[in-house]
Amino acid sequence: MQMRENEVRLKTIQPALLLALLAIGGSTAMAQDISFDSATVINRGNEKYSRAEYEAAIEEYRHLSRDAGKNYSVSLYNTGVCYYELSRTKEAIDFYRRAIAARQGNYPQALYALGVAFEDLGQLEEAREAYQFAIDTSHCTHAAATFRLGLLVAKKRDYKTAASLFRKAIGRSGDQLPASHNNLGVMLAKMGQLKEAEGEFESALRQSKGAIDEAAHNLKMCRSLLPTTTKSQLASLRIIETTAKMIYSR
């Protein structure tokens, strides 16, 4: 399963966050030095990651200890991302779990990445739980986790629940996930709602500016099937399984 492109992102330290970290724990020089140094280490690691120097990036992140506060969990998560890029998925999972534990379970980004890694290993129940926790800890705002949870449910042929999840993913993204429109269309078609499915395929094509081949294929099939269809014909509809096609330029 190819899910690496646009799936998992490094956590970066932005200037505003850095200022917030400097303010945590009072104004002591020691607290300021720790925050400044930890952000610098993460930035160095991120620069090496951007050059695909994953092993070197890992070495940078390893400089951080629990004394770095929130940046410590960031370093663990980023280390996991590097291991994932190196196709060392089990090690990535270990670091994602450590990052999540460092934040007492409240780390939606790492939980989502954990789910992606579990999917790669075929551990679908573990992936489902990770995506659900990502959704819960994000206060039901994590669109990508909702999308991937919808895919897992769709594979179990629970089309009604999957359709609901794809709808939620659309809403949680601010209606910026054309792949979710496509997949919702497939679910609706499989439930016999071909006219509604046609509208979803049209939305996917419109939002992606015609770039989603699956949606174009599905729309053509849907229109040819109206008003009659068979299960064998519906099997030719194409679902999108990677979030890479969820990204588009406005």
DOKE-151279 format. One record per residue (C-alpha): residue in three letters; x, y, z. Coordinates in nm, 4 decimals. Example, Ala and Ser with C-alpha at 12.3 -4.5 7.8 and 13.67 -1.06 7.14 Angstrom:
<pt residuo="ALA" c1="1.2300" c2="-0.4500" c3="0.7800"/>
<pt residuo="SER" c1="1.3670" c2="-0.1060" c3="0.7140"/>
END
This chain:
<pt residuo="MET" c1="0.0000" c2="0.0000" c3="0.0000"/>
<pt residuo="GLN" c1="0.1486" c2="0.3309" c3="-0.1113"/>
<pt residuo="MET" c1="0.0526" c2="0.5897" c3="0.1474"/>
<pt residuo="ARG" c1="0.3715" c2="0.7801" c3="0.2139"/>
<pt residuo="GLU" c1="0.3223" c2="1.0878" c3="-0.0069"/>
<pt residuo="ASN" c1="0.1361" c2="1.3635" c3="0.1825"/>
<pt residuo="GLU" c1="0.0424" c2="1.1162" c3="0.4570"/>
<pt residuo="VAL" c1="0.2570" c2="1.2175" c3="0.7511"/>
<pt residuo="ARG" c1="0.4188" c2="1.5515" c3="0.8081"/>
<pt residuo="LEU" c1="0.6998" c2="1.6597" c3="1.0364"/>
<pt residuo="LYS" c1="0.6068" c2="1.8798" c3="1.3256"/>
<pt residuo="THR" c1="0.7844" c2="2.2120" c3="1.2969"/>
<pt residuo="ILE" c1="0.8379" c2="2.4832" c3="1.5534"/>
<pt residuo="GLN" c1="0.6963" c2="2.8145" c3="1.4422"/>
<pt residuo="PRO" c1="0.8140" c2="3.1481" c3="1.5872"/>
<pt residuo="ALA" c1="0.4868" c2="3.2017" c3="1.7750"/>
<pt residuo="LEU" c1="0.5119" c2="2.8605" c3="1.9361"/>
<pt residuo="LEU" c1="0.8743" c2="2.9222" c3="2.0235"/>
<pt residuo="LEU" c1="0.7789" c2="3.2439" c3="2.2033"/>
<pt residuo="ALA" c1="0.5102" c2="3.0554" c3="2.3922"/>
<pt residuo="LEU" c1="0.7601" c2="2.7912" c3="2.4969"/>
<pt residuo="LEU" c1="0.9989" c2="3.0579" c3="2.6191"/>
<pt residuo="ALA" c1="0.7243" c2="3.1952" c3="2.8399"/>
<pt residuo="ILE" c1="0.6408" c2="2.8615" c3="3.0004"/>
<pt residuo="GLY" c1="0.7815" c2="2.8004" c3="3.3447"/>
<pt residuo="GLY" c1="0.8486" c2="3.1617" c3="3.4361"/>
<pt residuo="SER" c1="1.1261" c2="3.3857" c3="3.3121"/>
<pt residuo="THR" c1="1.4272" c2="3.2012" c3="3.4462"/>
<pt residuo="ALA" c1="1.7323" c2="3.1903" c3="3.2254"/>
<pt residuo="MET" c1="1.7452" c2="2.8115" c3="3.2511"/>
<pt residuo="ALA" c1="1.3907" c2="2.7669" c3="3.1175"/>
<pt residuo="GLN" c1="1.4615" c2="3.0050" c3="2.8312"/>
<pt residuo="ASP" c1="1.7842" c2="2.8292" c3="2.7375"/>
<pt residuo="ILE" c1="1.6168" c2="2.4868" c3="2.7358"/>
<pt residuo="SER" c1="1.3310" c2="2.6050" c3="2.5122"/>
<pt residuo="PHE" c1="1.5632" c2="2.7884" c3="2.2745"/>
<pt residuo="ASP" c1="1.8053" c2="2.4979" c3="2.2456"/>
<pt residuo="SER" c1="1.5306" c2="2.2387" c3="2.1947"/>
<pt residuo="ALA" c1="1.3705" c2="2.4435" c3="1.9155"/>
<pt residuo="THR" c1="1.7090" c2="2.4863" c3="1.7510"/>
<pt residuo="VAL" c1="1.7707" c2="2.1117" c3="1.7634"/>
<pt residuo="ILE" c1="1.4322" c2="2.0384" c3="1.6068"/>
<pt residuo="ASN" c1="1.4893" c2="2.2924" c3="1.3328"/>
<pt residuo="ARG" c1="1.8267" c2="2.1357" c3="1.2519"/>
<pt residuo="GLY" c1="1.6638" c2="1.7939" c3="1.2371"/>
<pt residuo="ASN" c1="1.3859" c2="1.9244" c3="1.0142"/>
<pt residuo="GLU" c1="1.6365" c2="2.0754" c3="0.7740"/>
<pt residuo="LYS" c1="1.8102" c2="1.7387" c3="0.7404"/>
<pt residuo="TYR" c1="1.4756" c2="1.5675" c3="0.6969"/>
<pt residuo="SER" c1="1.3907" c2="1.8066" c3="0.4129"/>
<pt residuo="ARG" c1="1.7081" c2="1.6877" c3="0.2371"/>
<pt residuo="ALA" c1="1.6049" c2="1.3228" c3="0.2901"/>
<pt residuo="GLU" c1="1.8922" c2="1.2818" c3="0.5378"/>
<pt residuo="TYR" c1="1.6743" c2="1.0789" c3="0.7693"/>
<pt residuo="GLU" c1="1.9431" c2="0.9104" c3="0.9761"/>
<pt residuo="ALA" c1="2.1151" c2="1.2440" c3="1.0370"/>
<pt residuo="ALA" c1="1.7812" c2="1.4002" c3="1.1340"/>
<pt residuo="ILE" c1="1.7232" c2="1.1213" c3="1.3856"/>
<pt residuo="GLU" c1="2.0601" c2="1.1938" c3="1.5438"/>
<pt residuo="GLU" c1="1.9581" c2="1.5562" c3="1.5900"/>
<pt residuo="TYR" c1="1.6261" c2="1.4687" c3="1.7517"/>
<pt residuo="ARG" c1="1.7998" c2="1.2299" c3="1.9922"/>
<pt residuo="HIS" c1="1.9693" c2="1.5248" c3="2.1611"/>
<pt residuo="LEU" c1="1.6431" c2="1.6182" c3="2.3307"/>
<pt residuo="SER" c1="1.5392" c2="1.4853" c3="2.6704"/>
<pt residuo="ARG" c1="1.2244" c2="1.5201" c3="2.8798"/>
<pt residuo="ASP" c1="1.3597" c2="1.8509" c3="3.0072"/>
<pt residuo="ALA" c1="1.2688" c2="1.9991" c3="2.6678"/>
<pt residuo="GLY" c1="0.9002" c2="1.9913" c3="2.7605"/>
<pt residuo="LYS" c1="0.6591" c2="1.9759" c3="2.4687"/>
<pt residuo="ASN" c1="0.9480" c2="1.9743" c3="2.2240"/>
<pt residuo="TYR" c1="1.0484" c2="1.6351" c3="2.3607"/>
<pt residuo="SER" c1="0.7266" c2="1.4789" c3="2.2270"/>
<pt residuo="VAL" c1="0.7833" c2="1.6626" c3="1.8981"/>
<pt residuo="SER" c1="1.1283" c2="1.5074" c3="1.8695"/>
<pt residuo="LEU" c1="0.9848" c2="1.1600" c3="1.9299"/>
<pt residuo="TYR" c1="0.7146" c2="1.2111" c3="1.6689"/>
<pt residuo="ASN" c1="0.9616" c2="1.3478" c3="1.4128"/>
<pt residuo="THR" c1="1.1927" c2="1.0533" c3="1.4777"/>
<pt residuo="GLY" c1="0.9002" c2="0.8242" c3="1.4013"/>
<pt residuo="VAL" c1="0.8370" c2="1.0065" c3="1.0739"/>
<pt residuo="CYS" c1="1.2013" c2="0.9570" c3="0.9766"/>
<pt residuo="TYR" c1="1.1868" c2="0.5843" c3="1.0526"/>
<pt residuo="TYR" c1="0.8674" c2="0.5622" c3="0.8483"/>
<pt residuo="GLU" c1="1.0423" c2="0.7245" c3="0.5520"/>
<pt residuo="LEU" c1="1.3208" c2="0.4681" c3="0.5927"/>
<pt residuo="SER" c1="1.0554" c2="0.1913" c3="0.5718"/>
<pt residuo="ARG" c1="1.1382" c2="0.0905" c3="0.9276"/>
<pt residuo="THR" c1="0.7723" c2="0.0918" c3="1.0191"/>
<pt residuo="LYS" c1="0.7897" c2="-0.0992" c3="1.3468"/>
<pt residuo="GLU" c1="1.0459" c2="0.1475" c3="1.4810"/>
<pt residuo="ALA" c1="0.8248" c2="0.4319" c3="1.3610"/>
<pt residuo="ILE" c1="0.5351" c2="0.2844" c3="1.5571"/>
<pt residuo="ASP" c1="0.7496" c2="0.2638" c3="1.8702"/>
<pt residuo="PHE" c1="0.8382" c2="0.6336" c3="1.8490"/>
<pt residuo="TYR" c1="0.4825" c2="0.7407" c3="1.7669"/>
<pt residuo="ARG" c1="0.3678" c2="0.5568" c3="2.0783"/>
<pt residuo="ARG" c1="0.6368" c2="0.7206" c3="2.2871"/>
<pt residuo="ALA" c1="0.5360" c2="1.0624" c3="2.1554"/>
<pt residuo="ILE" c1="0.1717" c2="0.9941" c3="2.2387"/>
<pt residuo="ALA" c1="0.2630" c2="0.8750" c3="2.5882"/>
<pt residuo="ALA" c1="0.4727" c2="1.1878" c3="2.6436"/>
<pt residuo="ARG" c1="0.1530" c2="1.3902" c3="2.5963"/>
<pt residuo="GLN" c1="-0.0606" c2="1.1587" c3="2.8080"/>
<pt residuo="GLY" c1="-0.2404" c2="1.0280" c3="2.5000"/>
<pt residuo="ASN" c1="-0.3395" c2="1.3685" c3="2.3636"/>
<pt residuo="TYR" c1="-0.1452" c2="1.3907" c3="2.0366"/>
<pt residuo="PRO" c1="-0.3829" c2="1.3653" c3="1.7350"/>
<pt residuo="GLN" c1="-0.1076" c2="1.4083" c3="1.4757"/>
<pt residuo="ALA" c1="0.0959" c2="1.1193" c3="1.6171"/>
<pt residuo="LEU" c1="-0.2157" c2="0.9041" c3="1.6588"/>
<pt residuo="TYR" c1="-0.2999" c2="0.9555" c3="1.2919"/>
<pt residuo="ALA" c1="0.0549" c2="0.8654" c3="1.1881"/>
<pt residuo="LEU" c1="0.0321" c2="0.5572" c3="1.4096"/>
<pt residuo="GLY" c1="-0.2816" c2="0.4506" c3="1.2248"/>
<pt residuo="VAL" c1="-0.1127" c2="0.4914" c3="0.8852"/>
<pt residuo="ALA" c1="0.1813" c2="0.2787" c3="1.0042"/>
<pt residuo="PHE" c1="-0.0493" c2="0.0077" c3="1.1371"/>
<pt residuo="GLU" c1="-0.2287" c2="-0.0003" c3="0.8016"/>
<pt residuo="ASP" c1="0.1033" c2="-0.0550" c3="0.6280"/>
<pt residuo="LEU" c1="0.1559" c2="-0.3622" c3="0.8457"/>
<pt residuo="GLY" c1="-0.1949" c2="-0.4901" c3="0.7837"/>
<pt residuo="GLN" c1="-0.2978" c2="-0.4374" c3="1.1465"/>
<pt residuo="LEU" c1="-0.6323" c2="-0.2878" c3="1.0584"/>
<pt residuo="GLU" c1="-0.8018" c2="-0.3068" c3="1.3972"/>
<pt residuo="GLU" c1="-0.5095" c2="-0.1258" c3="1.5586"/>
<pt residuo="ALA" c1="-0.5246" c2="0.1307" c3="1.2775"/>
<pt residuo="ARG" c1="-0.8965" c2="0.1804" c3="1.3350"/>
<pt residuo="GLU" c1="-0.8413" c2="0.2439" c3="1.7062"/>
<pt residuo="ALA" c1="-0.5590" c2="0.4909" c3="1.6356"/>
<pt residuo="TYR" c1="-0.7717" c2="0.6882" c3="1.3887"/>
<pt residuo="GLN" c1="-1.0629" c2="0.6966" c3="1.6327"/>
<pt residuo="PHE" c1="-0.8364" c2="0.8249" c3="1.9109"/>
<pt residuo="ALA" c1="-0.6980" c2="1.0886" c3="1.6719"/>
<pt residuo="ILE" c1="-1.0534" c2="1.2032" c3="1.6037"/>
<pt residuo="ASP" c1="-1.1509" c2="1.2002" c3="1.9711"/>
<pt residuo="THR" c1="-0.8448" c2="1.3865" c3="2.0973"/>
<pt residuo="SER" c1="-0.8801" c2="1.6477" c3="1.8215"/>
<pt residuo="HIS" c1="-1.2362" c2="1.7137" c3="1.9404"/>
<pt residuo="CYS" c1="-1.3724" c2="1.5657" c3="1.6175"/>
<pt residuo="THR" c1="-1.1785" c2="1.7966" c3="1.3852"/>
<pt residuo="HIS" c1="-0.9217" c2="1.5580" c3="1.2326"/>
<pt residuo="ALA" c1="-1.0387" c2="1.5264" c3="0.8714"/>
<pt residuo="ALA" c1="-0.7650" c2="1.2910" c3="0.7479"/>
<pt residuo="ALA" c1="-0.8215" c2="1.0414" c3="1.0301"/>
<pt residuo="THR" c1="-1.1952" c2="1.0528" c3="0.9590"/>
<pt residuo="PHE" c1="-1.1255" c2="0.9865" c3="0.5900"/>
<pt residuo="ARG" c1="-0.9034" c2="0.6868" c3="0.6610"/>
<pt residuo="LEU" c1="-1.1493" c2="0.5484" c3="0.9136"/>
<pt residuo="GLY" c1="-1.4120" c2="0.5701" c3="0.6405"/>
<pt residuo="LEU" c1="-1.1906" c2="0.3598" c3="0.4139"/>
<pt residuo="LEU" c1="-1.1528" c2="0.0887" c3="0.6768"/>
<pt residuo="VAL" c1="-1.5286" c2="0.0771" c3="0.7314"/>
<pt residuo="ALA" c1="-1.5917" c2="0.0691" c3="0.3555"/>
<pt residuo="LYS" c1="-1.3708" c2="-0.2387" c3="0.3238"/>
<pt residuo="LYS" c1="-1.6092" c2="-0.4135" c3="0.5620"/>
<pt residuo="ARG" c1="-1.8953" c2="-0.3207" c3="0.3243"/>
<pt residuo="ASP" c1="-2.0657" c2="-0.1070" c3="0.5857"/>
<pt residuo="TYR" c1="-2.1484" c2="0.1500" c3="0.3201"/>
<pt residuo="LYS" c1="-2.3895" c2="0.3533" c3="0.5319"/>
<pt residuo="THR" c1="-2.1373" c2="0.4132" c3="0.8107"/>
<pt residuo="ALA" c1="-1.8584" c2="0.4754" c3="0.5607"/>
<pt residuo="ALA" c1="-2.0732" c2="0.7334" c3="0.3815"/>
<pt residuo="SER" c1="-2.1344" c2="0.9089" c3="0.7120"/>
<pt residuo="LEU" c1="-1.7605" c2="0.9208" c3="0.7821"/>
<pt residuo="PHE" c1="-1.6781" c2="1.0578" c3="0.4368"/>
<pt residuo="ARG" c1="-1.9417" c2="1.3281" c3="0.4884"/>
<pt residuo="LYS" c1="-1.7843" c2="1.4163" c3="0.8220"/>
<pt residuo="ALA" c1="-1.4376" c2="1.4273" c3="0.6616"/>
<pt residuo="ILE" c1="-1.5715" c2="1.6751" c3="0.4061"/>
<pt residuo="GLY" c1="-1.7154" c2="1.8960" c3="0.6776"/>
<pt residuo="ARG" c1="-1.4105" c2="1.8741" c3="0.9027"/>
<pt residuo="SER" c1="-1.1832" c2="1.9750" c3="0.6164"/>
<pt residuo="GLY" c1="-1.3892" c2="2.2801" c3="0.5321"/>
<pt residuo="ASP" c1="-1.5001" c2="2.0974" c3="0.2174"/>
<pt residuo="GLN" c1="-1.1480" c2="2.0674" c3="0.0801"/>
<pt residuo="LEU" c1="-1.1241" c2="1.6907" c3="0.0344"/>
<pt residuo="PRO" c1="-1.2302" c2="1.6030" c3="-0.3192"/>
<pt residuo="ALA" c1="-1.1291" c2="1.2403" c3="-0.2585"/>
<pt residuo="SER" c1="-1.3907" c2="1.2240" c3="0.0151"/>
<pt residuo="HIS" c1="-1.6559" c2="1.3412" c3="-0.2319"/>
<pt residuo="ASN" c1="-1.5475" c2="1.0656" c3="-0.4694"/>
<pt residuo="ASN" c1="-1.5566" c2="0.7975" c3="-0.2026"/>
<pt residuo="LEU" c1="-1.8893" c2="0.9198" c3="-0.0690"/>
<pt residuo="GLY" c1="-2.0198" c2="0.8877" c3="-0.4249"/>
<pt residuo="VAL" c1="-1.9035" c2="0.5261" c3="-0.4405"/>
<pt residuo="MET" c1="-2.0776" c2="0.4471" c3="-0.1102"/>
<pt residuo="LEU" c1="-2.4005" c2="0.6117" c3="-0.2270"/>
<pt residuo="ALA" c1="-2.3891" c2="0.4229" c3="-0.5576"/>
<pt residuo="LYS" c1="-2.3449" c2="0.0936" c3="-0.3752"/>
<pt residuo="MET" c1="-2.6537" c2="0.1794" c3="-0.1706"/>
<pt residuo="GLY" c1="-2.8496" c2="0.2421" c3="-0.4900"/>
<pt residuo="GLN" c1="-2.8492" c2="0.6227" c3="-0.4633"/>
<pt residuo="LEU" c1="-2.7032" c2="0.6837" c3="-0.8079"/>
<pt residuo="LYS" c1="-2.8345" c2="1.0361" c3="-0.8587"/>
<pt residuo="GLU" c1="-2.6798" c2="1.1511" c3="-0.5307"/>
<pt residuo="ALA" c1="-2.3596" c2="0.9657" c3="-0.6203"/>
<pt residuo="GLU" c1="-2.3437" c2="1.1506" c3="-0.9511"/>
<pt residuo="GLY" c1="-2.3442" c2="1.4823" c3="-0.7647"/>
<pt residuo="GLU" c1="-2.0558" c2="1.3726" c3="-0.5416"/>
<pt residuo="PHE" c1="-1.8420" c2="1.2669" c3="-0.8391"/>
<pt residuo="GLU" c1="-1.9129" c2="1.6036" c3="-0.9988"/>
<pt residuo="SER" c1="-1.8029" c2="1.7793" c3="-0.6784"/>
<pt residuo="ALA" c1="-1.4809" c2="1.5777" c3="-0.6694"/>
<pt residuo="LEU" c1="-1.3993" c2="1.6740" c3="-1.0270"/>
<pt residuo="ARG" c1="-1.4912" c2="2.0368" c3="-0.9755"/>
<pt residuo="GLN" c1="-1.2787" c2="2.0740" c3="-0.6607"/>
<pt residuo="SER" c1="-0.9811" c2="1.8937" c3="-0.8131"/>
<pt residuo="LYS" c1="-1.0176" c2="2.0847" c3="-1.1395"/>
<pt residuo="GLY" c1="-1.0576" c2="1.7572" c3="-1.3246"/>
<pt residuo="ALA" c1="-0.7405" c2="1.6040" c3="-1.1818"/>
<pt residuo="ILE" c1="-0.8962" c2="1.2970" c3="-1.0183"/>
<pt residuo="ASP" c1="-0.9125" c2="1.0181" c3="-1.2753"/>
<pt residuo="GLU" c1="-1.1155" c2="0.7959" c3="-1.0433"/>
<pt residuo="ALA" c1="-1.3902" c2="1.0562" c3="-1.0150"/>
<pt residuo="ALA" c1="-1.4024" c2="1.0999" c3="-1.3938"/>
<pt residuo="HIS" c1="-1.4321" c2="0.7241" c3="-1.4400"/>
<pt residuo="ASN" c1="-1.6967" c2="0.6963" c3="-1.1694"/>
<pt residuo="LEU" c1="-1.9045" c2="0.9814" c3="-1.3089"/>
<pt residuo="LYS" c1="-1.9035" c2="0.8256" c3="-1.6547"/>
<pt residuo="MET" c1="-2.0003" c2="0.4879" c3="-1.5114"/>
<pt residuo="CYS" c1="-2.2695" c2="0.6377" c3="-1.2908"/>
<pt residuo="ARG" c1="-2.4320" c2="0.8209" c3="-1.5798"/>
<pt residuo="SER" c1="-2.4243" c2="0.5105" c3="-1.7969"/>
<pt residuo="LEU" c1="-2.5866" c2="0.3054" c3="-1.5228"/>
<pt residuo="LEU" c1="-2.8780" c2="0.5382" c3="-1.4581"/>
<pt residuo="PRO" c1="-3.1523" c2="0.4364" c3="-1.4072"/>
<pt residuo="THR" c1="-3.0668" c2="0.0649" c3="-1.3967"/>
<pt residuo="THR" c1="-2.7584" c2="-0.1067" c3="-1.2615"/>
<pt residuo="THR" c1="-2.6176" c2="-0.4381" c3="-1.1376"/>
<pt residuo="LYS" c1="-2.3807" c2="-0.5288" c3="-0.8559"/>
<pt residuo="SER" c1="-2.1180" c2="-0.6410" c3="-1.1064"/>
<pt residuo="GLN" c1="-2.1274" c2="-0.3005" c3="-1.2742"/>
<pt residuo="LEU" c1="-2.0942" c2="-0.1205" c3="-0.9409"/>
<pt residuo="ALA" c1="-1.7797" c2="-0.3193" c3="-0.8725"/>
<pt residuo="SER" c1="-1.6026" c2="-0.1149" c3="-1.1393"/>
<pt residuo="LEU" c1="-1.6422" c2="0.2080" c3="-0.9406"/>
<pt residuo="ARG" c1="-1.3084" c2="0.3292" c3="-0.8070"/>
<pt residuo="ILE" c1="-1.2440" c2="0.4377" c3="-0.4513"/>
<pt residuo="ILE" c1="-0.9447" c2="0.6557" c3="-0.3607"/>
<pt residuo="GLU" c1="-0.7325" c2="0.5053" c3="-0.0855"/>
<pt residuo="THR" c1="-0.4482" c2="0.7542" c3="-0.0443"/>
<pt residuo="THR" c1="-0.4677" c2="1.1044" c3="0.0901"/>
<pt residuo="ALA" c1="-0.2206" c2="1.2256" c3="-0.1741"/>
<pt residuo="LYS" c1="-0.5176" c2="1.2925" c3="-0.4031"/>
<pt residuo="MET" c1="-0.6952" c2="1.4846" c3="-0.1284"/>
<pt residuo="ILE" c1="-0.4576" c2="1.7755" c3="-0.1850"/>
<pt residuo="TYR" c1="-0.5272" c2="2.0210" c3="-0.4631"/>
<pt residuo="SER" c1="-0.4298" c2="2.3728" c3="-0.5631"/>
<pt residuo="ARG" c1="-0.6802" c2="2.6504" c3="-0.5360"/>
END
